[in-house]
């Protein structure tokens, strides 16, 4: 099995300042042929939690709509 070589990303001073100031930055990584977006771990966790909350809310909404539809079909009024 071929061992993968670690990729070290060197940030410019401007990029370092941007990340310190809470900005996400796009960095090209030629070794993988793609850009990556870097941001502070605390920001990532906050965004991830927010997305999970949105998914849960959407699931509750879908279930509620489904149940409302069933009740509407069962109702004689």
PDB file of N, CA, C and O in Angstrom:
ATOM      1  N   UNK A   1       0.842  -1.186   0.000  1.00  0.00           N
ATOM      2  CA  UNK A   1       0.000   0.000   0.000  1.00  0.00           C
ATOM      3  C   UNK A   1       0.884   1.245   0.000  1.00  0.00           C
ATOM      4  O   UNK A   1       1.835   1.331   0.777  1.00  0.00           O
ATOM      5  N   UNK A   2       0.580   2.192  -0.853  1.00  0.00           N
ATOM      6  CA  UNK A   2       1.376   3.401  -0.966  1.00  0.00           C
ATOM      7  C   UNK A   2       1.030   4.372   0.166  1.00  0.00           C
ATOM      8  O   UNK A   2      -0.143   4.645   0.421  1.00  0.00           O
ATOM      9  N   UNK A   3       2.048   4.883   0.833  1.00  0.00           N
ATOM     10  CA  UNK A   3       1.838   5.832   1.924  1.00  0.00           C
ATOM     11  C   UNK A   3       1.626   7.226   1.355  1.00  0.00           C
ATOM     12  O   UNK A   3       2.362   7.667   0.472  1.00  0.00           O
ATOM     13  N   UNK A   4       0.613   7.915   1.870  1.00  0.00           N
ATOM     14  CA  UNK A   4       0.333   9.275   1.414  1.00  0.00           C
ATOM     15  C   UNK A   4       1.274  10.253   2.090  1.00  0.00           C
ATOM     16  O   UNK A   4       1.578  10.128   3.276  1.00  0.00           O
ATOM     17  N   UNK A   5       1.727  11.222   1.322  1.00  0.00           N
ATOM     18  CA  UNK A   5       2.599  12.267   1.857  1.00  0.00           C
ATOM     19  C   UNK A   5       1.738  13.394   2.418  1.00  0.00           C
ATOM     20  O   UNK A   5       0.753  13.798   1.800  1.00  0.00           O
ATOM     21  N   UNK A   6       2.112  13.894   3.581  1.00  0.00           N
ATOM     22  CA  UNK A   6       1.379  14.996   4.197  1.00  0.00           C
ATOM     23  C   UNK A   6       1.545  16.258   3.354  1.00  0.00           C
ATOM     24  O   UNK A   6       2.612  16.517   2.799  1.00  0.00           O
ATOM     25  N   UNK A   7       0.478  17.026   3.273  1.00  0.00           N
ATOM     26  CA  UNK A   7       0.506  18.275   2.519  1.00  0.00           C
ATOM     27  C   UNK A   7       0.530  19.426   3.518  1.00  0.00           C
ATOM     28  O   UNK A   7      -0.336  19.523   4.387  1.00  0.00           O
ATOM     29  N   UNK A   8       1.517  20.287   3.390  1.00  0.00           N
ATOM     30  CA  UNK A   8       1.628  21.452   4.262  1.00  0.00           C
ATOM     31  C   UNK A   8       1.203  22.681   3.469  1.00  0.00           C
ATOM     32  O   UNK A   8       1.744  22.965   2.400  1.00  0.00           O
ATOM     33  N   UNK A   9       0.235  23.399   4.005  1.00  0.00           N
ATOM     34  CA  UNK A   9      -0.245  24.609   3.351  1.00  0.00           C
ATOM     35  C   UNK A   9       0.385  25.801   4.054  1.00  0.00           C
ATOM     36  O   UNK A   9       0.231  25.969   5.263  1.00  0.00           O
ATOM     37  N   UNK A  10       1.084  26.616   3.303  1.00  0.00           N
ATOM     38  CA  UNK A  10       1.729  27.813   3.858  1.00  0.00           C
ATOM     39  C   UNK A  10       0.827  29.015   3.572  1.00  0.00           C
ATOM     40  O   UNK A  10       0.522  29.308   2.416  1.00  0.00           O
ATOM     41  N   UNK A  11       0.408  29.700   4.622  1.00  0.00           N
ATOM     42  CA  UNK A  11      -0.456  30.867   4.476  1.00  0.00           C
ATOM     43  C   UNK A  11       0.372  32.137   4.422  1.00  0.00           C
ATOM     44  O   UNK A  11       1.376  32.276   5.120  1.00  0.00           O
ATOM     45  N   UNK A  12      -0.068  33.059   3.583  1.00  0.00           N
ATOM     46  CA  UNK A  12       0.572  34.375   3.547  1.00  0.00           C
ATOM     47  C   UNK A  12       0.164  35.148   4.802  1.00  0.00           C
ATOM     48  O   UNK A  12      -0.762  34.752   5.510  1.00  0.00           O
ATOM     49  N   UNK A  13       0.847  36.230   5.063  1.00  0.00           N
ATOM     50  CA  UNK A  13       0.487  37.073   6.209  1.00  0.00           C
ATOM     51  C   UNK A  13      -0.957  37.558   6.079  1.00  0.00           C
ATOM     52  O   UNK A  13      -1.704  37.581   7.058  1.00  0.00           O
ATOM     53  N   UNK A  14      -1.338  37.942   4.868  1.00  0.00           N
ATOM     54  CA  UNK A  14      -2.701  38.428   4.628  1.00  0.00           C
ATOM     55  C   UNK A  14      -3.727  37.325   4.926  1.00  0.00           C
ATOM     56  O   UNK A  14      -4.765  37.594   5.530  1.00  0.00           O
ATOM     57  N   UNK A  15      -3.445  36.112   4.512  1.00  0.00           N
ATOM     58  CA  UNK A  15      -4.353  35.005   4.782  1.00  0.00           C
ATOM     59  C   UNK A  15      -4.434  34.717   6.276  1.00  0.00           C
ATOM     60  O   UNK A  15      -5.513  34.457   6.808  1.00  0.00           O
ATOM     61  N   UNK A  16      -3.295  34.763   6.944  1.00  0.00           N
ATOM     62  CA  UNK A  16      -3.284  34.537   8.392  1.00  0.00           C
ATOM     63  C   UNK A  16      -4.129  35.579   9.111  1.00  0.00           C
ATOM     64  O   UNK A  16      -4.895  35.246  10.015  1.00  0.00           O
ATOM     65  N   UNK A  17      -3.991  36.841   8.710  1.00  0.00           N
ATOM     66  CA  UNK A  17      -4.793  37.922   9.313  1.00  0.00           C
ATOM     67  C   UNK A  17      -6.275  37.678   9.074  1.00  0.00           C
ATOM     68  O   UNK A  17      -7.095  37.837   9.979  1.00  0.00           O
ATOM     69  N   UNK A  18      -6.610  37.294   7.854  1.00  0.00           N
ATOM     70  CA  UNK A  18      -8.013  37.060   7.514  1.00  0.00           C
ATOM     71  C   UNK A  18      -8.606  35.970   8.403  1.00  0.00           C
ATOM     72  O   UNK A  18      -9.702  36.135   8.937  1.00  0.00           O
ATOM     73  N   UNK A  19      -7.897  34.871   8.564  1.00  0.00           N
ATOM     74  CA  UNK A  19      -8.394  33.779   9.412  1.00  0.00           C
ATOM     75  C   UNK A  19      -8.506  34.234  10.860  1.00  0.00           C
ATOM     76  O   UNK A  19      -9.486  33.928  11.540  1.00  0.00           O
ATOM     77  N   UNK A  20      -7.505  34.963  11.325  1.00  0.00           N
ATOM     78  CA  UNK A  20      -7.565  35.490  12.703  1.00  0.00           C
ATOM     79  C   UNK A  20      -8.766  36.407  12.903  1.00  0.00           C
ATOM     80  O   UNK A  20      -9.345  36.454  13.989  1.00  0.00           O
ATOM     81  N   UNK A  21      -9.139  37.141  11.846  1.00  0.00           N
ATOM     82  CA  UNK A  21     -10.280  38.062  11.916  1.00  0.00           C
ATOM     83  C   UNK A  21     -11.616  37.370  11.661  1.00  0.00           C
ATOM     84  O   UNK A  21     -12.648  38.032  11.555  1.00  0.00           O
ATOM     85  N   UNK A  22     -11.601  36.054  11.564  1.00  0.00           N
ATOM     86  CA  UNK A  22     -12.855  35.315  11.418  1.00  0.00           C
ATOM     87  C   UNK A  22     -13.314  35.113   9.993  1.00  0.00           C
ATOM     88  O   UNK A  22     -14.445  34.683   9.765  1.00  0.00           O
ATOM     89  N   UNK A  23     -12.465  35.411   9.030  1.00  0.00           N
ATOM     90  CA  UNK A  23     -12.840  35.223   7.630  1.00  0.00           C
ATOM     91  C   UNK A  23     -12.424  33.833   7.159  1.00  0.00           C
ATOM     92  O   UNK A  23     -11.397  33.302   7.581  1.00  0.00           O
ATOM     93  N   UNK A  24     -13.225  33.262   6.291  1.00  0.00           N
ATOM     94  CA  UNK A  24     -12.844  32.018   5.629  1.00  0.00           C
ATOM     95  C   UNK A  24     -12.015  32.392   4.404  1.00  0.00           C
ATOM     96  O   UNK A  24     -12.278  33.403   3.753  1.00  0.00           O
ATOM     97  N   UNK A  25     -11.023  31.579   4.098  1.00  0.00           N
ATOM     98  CA  UNK A  25     -10.196  31.859   2.929  1.00  0.00           C
ATOM     99  C   UNK A  25     -10.132  30.631   2.024  1.00  0.00           C
ATOM    100  O   UNK A  25     -10.167  29.495   2.496  1.00  0.00           O
ATOM    101  N   UNK A  26     -10.040  30.875   0.731  1.00  0.00           N
ATOM    102  CA  UNK A  26      -9.898  29.805  -0.260  1.00  0.00           C
ATOM    103  C   UNK A  26      -8.421  29.678  -0.593  1.00  0.00           C
ATOM    104  O   UNK A  26      -7.751  30.657  -0.922  1.00  0.00           O
ATOM    105  N   UNK A  27      -7.929  28.443  -0.501  1.00  0.00           N
ATOM    106  CA  UNK A  27      -6.508  28.195  -0.746  1.00  0.00           C
ATOM    107  C   UNK A  27      -6.372  27.088  -1.787  1.00  0.00           C
ATOM    108  O   UNK A  27      -6.927  26.005  -1.604  1.00  0.00           O
ATOM    109  N   UNK A  28      -5.645  27.339  -2.873  1.00  0.00           N
ATOM    110  CA  UNK A  28      -5.415  26.281  -3.847  1.00  0.00           C
ATOM    111  C   UNK A  28      -4.413  25.255  -3.302  1.00  0.00           C
ATOM    112  O   UNK A  28      -3.398  25.620  -2.708  1.00  0.00           O
ATOM    113  N   UNK A  29      -4.709  23.990  -3.509  1.00  0.00           N
ATOM    114  CA  UNK A  29      -3.800  22.922  -3.077  1.00  0.00           C
ATOM    115  C   UNK A  29      -3.488  22.075  -4.310  1.00  0.00           C
ATOM    116  O   UNK A  29      -4.215  21.131  -4.619  1.00  0.00           O
ATOM    117  N   UNK A  30      -2.404  22.414  -5.017  1.00  0.00           N
ATOM    118  CA  UNK A  30      -2.073  21.719  -6.253  1.00  0.00           C
ATOM    119  C   UNK A  30      -1.899  20.211  -6.080  1.00  0.00           C
ATOM    120  O   UNK A  30      -2.180  19.446  -7.003  1.00  0.00           O
ATOM    121  N   UNK A  31      -1.442  19.783  -4.914  1.00  0.00           N
ATOM    122  CA  UNK A  31      -1.203  18.353  -4.680  1.00  0.00           C
ATOM    123  C   UNK A  31      -2.475  17.525  -4.795  1.00  0.00           C
ATOM    124  O   UNK A  31      -2.420  16.348  -5.153  1.00  0.00           O
ATOM    125  N   UNK A  32      -3.612  18.128  -4.496  1.00  0.00           N
ATOM    126  CA  UNK A  32      -4.881  17.397  -4.613  1.00  0.00           C
ATOM    127  C   UNK A  32      -5.721  17.901  -5.777  1.00  0.00           C
ATOM    128  O   UNK A  32      -6.777  17.344  -6.078  1.00  0.00           O
ATOM    129  N   UNK A  33      -5.252  18.949  -6.422  1.00  0.00           N
ATOM    130  CA  UNK A  33      -5.949  19.476  -7.590  1.00  0.00           C
ATOM    131  C   UNK A  33      -7.240  20.206  -7.281  1.00  0.00           C
ATOM    132  O   UNK A  33      -8.117  20.313  -8.138  1.00  0.00           O
ATOM    133  N   UNK A  34      -7.362  20.705  -6.070  1.00  0.00           N
ATOM    134  CA  UNK A  34      -8.576  21.421  -5.676  1.00  0.00           C
ATOM    135  C   UNK A  34      -8.230  22.559  -4.733  1.00  0.00           C
ATOM    136  O   UNK A  34      -7.152  22.600  -4.139  1.00  0.00           O
ATOM    137  N   UNK A  35      -9.171  23.475  -4.612  1.00  0.00           N
ATOM    138  CA  UNK A  35      -9.071  24.511  -3.587  1.00  0.00           C
ATOM    139  C   UNK A  35      -9.715  23.978  -2.320  1.00  0.00           C
ATOM    140  O   UNK A  35     -10.623  23.149  -2.371  1.00  0.00           O
ATOM    141  N   UNK A  36      -9.239  24.457  -1.196  1.00  0.00           N
ATOM    142  CA  UNK A  36      -9.881  24.159   0.078  1.00  0.00           C
ATOM    143  C   UNK A  36     -10.257  25.482   0.728  1.00  0.00           C
ATOM    144  O   UNK A  36      -9.679  26.523   0.415  1.00  0.00           O
ATOM    145  N   UNK A  37     -11.214  25.439   1.620  1.00  0.00           N
ATOM    146  CA  UNK A  37     -11.619  26.630   2.351  1.00  0.00           C
ATOM    147  C   UNK A  37     -11.193  26.431   3.795  1.00  0.00           C
ATOM    148  O   UNK A  37     -11.524  25.428   4.428  1.00  0.00           O
ATOM    149  N   UNK A  38     -10.459  27.399   4.297  1.00  0.00           N
ATOM    150  CA  UNK A  38      -9.974  27.333   5.672  1.00  0.00           C
ATOM    151  C   UNK A  38     -10.710  28.352   6.528  1.00  0.00           C
ATOM    152  O   UNK A  38     -10.930  29.492   6.121  1.00  0.00           O
ATOM    153  N   UNK A  39     -11.083  27.915   7.716  1.00  0.00           N
ATOM    154  CA  UNK A  39     -11.664  28.808   8.703  1.00  0.00           C
ATOM    155  C   UNK A  39     -11.345  28.250  10.074  1.00  0.00           C
ATOM    156  O   UNK A  39     -10.911  27.105  10.204  1.00  0.00           O
ATOM    157  N   UNK A  40     -11.559  29.056  11.090  1.00  0.00           N
ATOM    158  CA  UNK A  40     -11.261  28.604  12.448  1.00  0.00           C
ATOM    159  C   UNK A  40     -12.181  27.451  12.821  1.00  0.00           C
ATOM    160  O   UNK A  40     -13.329  27.387  12.383  1.00  0.00           O
ATOM    161  N   UNK A  41     -11.662  26.548  13.632  1.00  0.00           N
ATOM    162  CA  UNK A  41     -12.421  25.369  14.041  1.00  0.00           C
ATOM    163  C   UNK A  41     -13.711  25.753  14.757  1.00  0.00           C
ATOM    164  O   UNK A  41     -14.731  25.086  14.583  1.00  0.00           O
ATOM    165  N   UNK A  42     -13.685  26.815  15.557  1.00  0.00           N
ATOM    166  CA  UNK A  42     -14.894  27.227  16.272  1.00  0.00           C
ATOM    167  C   UNK A  42     -15.979  27.675  15.293  1.00  0.00           C
ATOM    168  O   UNK A  42     -17.164  27.432  15.519  1.00  0.00           O
ATOM    169  N   UNK A  43     -15.572  28.328  14.210  1.00  0.00           N
ATOM    170  CA  UNK A  43     -16.537  28.744  13.188  1.00  0.00           C
ATOM    171  C   UNK A  43     -17.114  27.522  12.478  1.00  0.00           C
ATOM    172  O   UNK A  43     -18.317  27.455  12.223  1.00  0.00           O
ATOM    173  N   UNK A  44     -16.250  26.557  12.160  1.00  0.00           N
ATOM    174  CA  UNK A  44     -16.701  25.333  11.502  1.00  0.00           C
ATOM    175  C   UNK A  44     -17.729  24.607  12.367  1.00  0.00           C
ATOM    176  O   UNK A  44     -18.780  24.194  11.876  1.00  0.00           O
ATOM    177  N   UNK A  45     -17.425  24.454  13.647  1.00  0.00           N
ATOM    178  CA  UNK A  45     -18.346  23.766  14.558  1.00  0.00           C
ATOM    179  C   UNK A  45     -19.683  24.481  14.628  1.00  0.00           C
ATOM    180  O   UNK A  45     -20.734  23.840  14.618  1.00  0.00           O
ATOM    181  N   UNK A  46     -19.651  25.796  14.698  1.00  0.00           N
ATOM    182  CA  UNK A  46     -20.878  26.584  14.755  1.00  0.00           C
ATOM    183  C   UNK A  46     -21.706  26.396  13.480  1.00  0.00           C
ATOM    184  O   UNK A  46     -22.922  26.222  13.545  1.00  0.00           O
ATOM    185  N   UNK A  47     -21.043  26.432  12.329  1.00  0.00           N
ATOM    186  CA  UNK A  47     -21.740  26.239  11.059  1.00  0.00           C
ATOM    187  C   UNK A  47     -22.320  24.832  10.970  1.00  0.00           C
ATOM    188  O   UNK A  47     -23.447  24.645  10.510  1.00  0.00           O
ATOM    189  N   UNK A  48     -21.550  23.854  11.410  1.00  0.00           N
ATOM    190  CA  UNK A  48     -22.012  22.469  11.359  1.00  0.00           C
ATOM    191  C   UNK A  48     -23.247  22.275  12.238  1.00  0.00           C
ATOM    192  O   UNK A  48     -24.214  21.637  11.823  1.00  0.00           O
ATOM    193  N   UNK A  49     -23.211  22.824  13.451  1.00  0.00           N
ATOM    194  CA  UNK A  49     -24.360  22.732  14.349  1.00  0.00           C
ATOM    195  C   UNK A  49     -25.582  23.409  13.741  1.00  0.00           C
ATOM    196  O   UNK A  49     -26.694  22.889  13.837  1.00  0.00           O
ATOM    197  N   UNK A  50     -25.380  24.559  13.120  1.00  0.00           N
ATOM    198  CA  UNK A  50     -26.479  25.285  12.485  1.00  0.00           C
ATOM    199  C   UNK A  50     -27.094  24.463  11.363  1.00  0.00           C
ATOM    200  O   UNK A  50     -28.317  24.397  11.241  1.00  0.00           O
ATOM    201  N   UNK A  51     -26.258  23.836  10.542  1.00  0.00           N
ATOM    202  CA  UNK A  51     -26.765  22.999   9.451  1.00  0.00           C
ATOM    203  C   UNK A  51     -27.526  21.789   9.984  1.00  0.00           C
ATOM    204  O   UNK A  51     -28.559  21.412   9.432  1.00  0.00           O
ATOM    205  N   UNK A  52     -27.021  21.182  11.055  1.00  0.00           N
ATOM    206  CA  UNK A  52     -27.717  20.053  11.667  1.00  0.00           C
ATOM    207  C   UNK A  52     -29.076  20.483  12.198  1.00  0.00           C
ATOM    208  O   UNK A  52     -30.063  19.765  12.038  1.00  0.00           O
ATOM    209  N   UNK A  53     -29.133  21.662  12.833  1.00  0.00           N
ATOM    210  CA  UNK A  53     -30.408  22.182  13.336  1.00  0.00           C
ATOM    211  C   UNK A  53     -31.390  22.402  12.190  1.00  0.00           C
ATOM    212  O   UNK A  53     -32.572  22.081  12.308  1.00  0.00           O
ATOM    213  N   UNK A  54     -30.892  22.951  11.078  1.00  0.00           N
ATOM    214  CA  UNK A  54     -31.760  23.179   9.918  1.00  0.00           C
ATOM    215  C   UNK A  54     -32.294  21.865   9.369  1.00  0.00           C
ATOM    216  O   UNK A  54     -33.467  21.775   9.007  1.00  0.00           O
ATOM    217  N   UNK A  55     -31.446  20.846   9.304  1.00  0.00           N
ATOM    218  CA  UNK A  55     -31.897  19.536   8.814  1.00  0.00           C
ATOM    219  C   UNK A  55     -32.976  18.961   9.725  1.00  0.00           C
ATOM    220  O   UNK A  55     -33.968  18.411   9.248  1.00  0.00           O
ATOM    221  N   UNK A  56     -32.782  19.089  11.037  1.00  0.00           N
ATOM    222  CA  UNK A  56     -33.777  18.599  11.987  1.00  0.00           C
ATOM    223  C   UNK A  56     -35.092  19.350  11.826  1.00  0.00           C
ATOM    224  O   UNK A  56     -36.159  18.737  11.844  1.00  0.00           O
ATOM    225  N   UNK A  57     -35.027  20.662  11.670  1.00  0.00           N
ATOM    226  CA  UNK A  57     -36.242  21.464  11.493  1.00  0.00           C
ATOM    227  C   UNK A  57     -36.973  21.064  10.213  1.00  0.00           C
ATOM    228  O   UNK A  57     -38.202  20.989  10.196  1.00  0.00           O
ATOM    229  N   UNK A  58     -36.219  20.808   9.142  1.00  0.00           N
ATOM    230  CA  UNK A  58     -36.834  20.394   7.889  1.00  0.00           C
ATOM    231  C   UNK A  58     -37.508  19.036   8.045  1.00  0.00           C
ATOM    232  O   UNK A  58     -38.588  18.815   7.497  1.00  0.00           O
ATOM    233  N   UNK A  59     -36.878  18.119   8.792  1.00  0.00           N
ATOM    234  CA  UNK A  59     -37.464  16.796   9.019  1.00  0.00           C
ATOM    235  C   UNK A  59     -38.768  16.922   9.808  1.00  0.00           C
ATOM    236  O   UNK A  59     -39.752  16.249   9.499  1.00  0.00           O
ATOM    237  N   UNK A  60     -38.773  17.783  10.825  1.00  0.00           N
ATOM    238  CA  UNK A  60     -39.989  17.996  11.614  1.00  0.00           C
ATOM    239  C   UNK A  60     -41.081  18.601  10.740  1.00  0.00           C
ATOM    240  O   UNK A  60     -42.241  18.201  10.832  1.00  0.00           O
ATOM    241  N   UNK A  61     -40.720  19.557   9.898  1.00  0.00           N
ATOM    242  CA  UNK A  61     -41.696  20.184   9.012  1.00  0.00           C
ATOM    243  C   UNK A  61     -42.287  19.168   8.037  1.00  0.00           C
ATOM    244  O   UNK A  61     -43.500  19.142   7.830  1.00  0.00           O
ATOM    245  N   UNK A  62     -41.430  18.326   7.433  1.00  0.00           N
ATOM    246  CA  UNK A  62     -41.931  17.297   6.504  1.00  0.00           C
ATOM    247  C   UNK A  62     -42.892  16.350   7.206  1.00  0.00           C
ATOM    248  O   UNK A  62     -43.944  16.009   6.665  1.00  0.00           O
ATOM    249  N   UNK A  63     -42.525  15.922   8.425  1.00  0.00           N
ATOM    250  CA  UNK A  63     -43.385  15.022   9.181  1.00  0.00           C
ATOM    251  C   UNK A  63     -44.715  15.702   9.520  1.00  0.00           C
ATOM    252  O   UNK A  63     -45.776  15.090   9.395  1.00  0.00           O
ATOM    253  N   UNK A  64     -44.657  16.954   9.944  1.00  0.00           N
ATOM    254  CA  UNK A  64     -45.872  17.691  10.293  1.00  0.00           C
ATOM    255  C   UNK A  64     -46.800  17.835   9.090  1.00  0.00           C
ATOM    256  O   UNK A  64     -48.014  17.669   9.212  1.00  0.00           O
ATOM    257  N   UNK A  65     -46.228  18.143   7.937  1.00  0.00           N
ATOM    258  CA  UNK A  65     -47.033  18.283   6.720  1.00  0.00           C
ATOM    259  C   UNK A  65     -47.670  16.943   6.335  1.00  0.00           C
ATOM    260  O   UNK A  65     -48.825  16.890   5.912  1.00  0.00           O
ATOM    261  N   UNK A  66     -46.911  15.884   6.485  1.00  0.00           N
ATOM    262  CA  UNK A  66     -47.428  14.546   6.181  1.00  0.00           C
ATOM    263  C   UNK A  66     -48.609  14.204   7.098  1.00  0.00           C
ATOM    264  O   UNK A  66     -49.642  13.712   6.644  1.00  0.00           O
ATOM    265  N   UNK A  67     -48.435  14.476   8.390  1.00  0.00           N
ATOM    266  CA  UNK A  67     -49.504  14.182   9.349  1.00  0.00           C
ATOM    267  C   UNK A  67     -50.714  15.079   9.116  1.00  0.00           C
ATOM    268  O   UNK A  67     -51.851  14.623   9.245  1.00  0.00           O
ATOM    269  N   UNK A  68     -50.492  16.337   8.777  1.00  0.00           N
ATOM    270  CA  UNK A  68     -51.604  17.248   8.493  1.00  0.00           C
ATOM    271  C   UNK A  68     -52.376  16.753   7.283  1.00  0.00           C
ATOM    272  O   UNK A  68     -53.605  16.824   7.262  1.00  0.00           O
ATOM    273  N   UNK A  69     -51.676  16.256   6.282  1.00  0.00           N
ATOM    274  CA  UNK A  69     -52.336  15.711   5.093  1.00  0.00           C
ATOM    275  C   UNK A  69     -53.195  14.513   5.439  1.00  0.00           C
ATOM    276  O   UNK A  69     -54.313  14.382   4.942  1.00  0.00           O
ATOM    277  N   UNK A  70     -52.683  13.641   6.283  1.00  0.00           N
ATOM    278  CA  UNK A  70     -53.455  12.447   6.702  1.00  0.00           C
ATOM    279  C   UNK A  70     -54.702  12.849   7.481  1.00  0.00           C
ATOM    280  O   UNK A  70     -55.783  12.300   7.267  1.00  0.00           O
ATOM    281  N   UNK A  71     -54.542  13.819   8.393  1.00  0.00           N
ATOM    282  CA  UNK A  71     -55.680  14.278   9.180  1.00  0.00           C
ATOM    283  C   UNK A  71     -56.733  14.931   8.279  1.00  0.00           C
ATOM    284  O   UNK A  71     -57.932  14.755   8.492  1.00  0.00           O
ATOM    285  N   UNK A  72     -56.290  15.669   7.292  1.00  0.00           N
ATOM    286  CA  UNK A  72     -57.226  16.317   6.372  1.00  0.00           C
ATOM    287  C   UNK A  72     -58.017  15.284   5.573  1.00  0.00           C
ATOM    288  O   UNK A  72     -59.197  15.489   5.286  1.00  0.00           O
ATOM    289  N   UNK A  73     -57.381  14.191   5.220  1.00  0.00           N
ATOM    290  CA  UNK A  73     -58.077  13.155   4.465  1.00  0.00           C
ATOM    291  C   UNK A  73     -59.073  12.399   5.345  1.00  0.00           C
ATOM    292  O   UNK A  73     -60.113  11.948   4.864  1.00  0.00           O
ATOM    293  N   UNK A  74     -58.756  12.262   6.629  1.00  0.00           N
ATOM    294  CA  UNK A  74     -59.619  11.523   7.548  1.00  0.00           C
ATOM    295  C   UNK A  74     -60.791  12.362   8.051  1.00  0.00           C
ATOM    296  O   UNK A  74     -61.816  11.813   8.457  1.00  0.00           O
ATOM    297  N   UNK A  75     -60.649  13.667   8.028  1.00  0.00           N
ATOM    298  CA  UNK A  75     -61.660  14.563   8.577  1.00  0.00           C
ATOM    299  C   UNK A  75     -62.903  14.587   7.681  1.00  0.00           C
ATOM    300  O   UNK A  75     -62.781  14.714   6.462  1.00  0.00           O
ATOM    301  N   UNK A  76     -64.092  14.465   8.271  1.00  0.00           N
ATOM    302  CA  UNK A  76     -65.316  14.521   7.463  1.00  0.00           C
ATOM    303  C   UNK A  76     -65.683  15.960   7.058  1.00  0.00           C
ATOM    304  O   UNK A  76     -66.603  16.153   6.264  1.00  0.00           O
ATOM    305  N   UNK A  77     -64.996  16.945   7.577  1.00  0.00           N
ATOM    306  CA  UNK A  77     -65.327  18.353   7.287  1.00  0.00           C
ATOM    307  C   UNK A  77     -64.523  18.915   6.176  1.00  0.00           C
ATOM    308  O   UNK A  77     -64.690  20.082   5.822  1.00  0.00           O
TER     309      UNK A  77
END
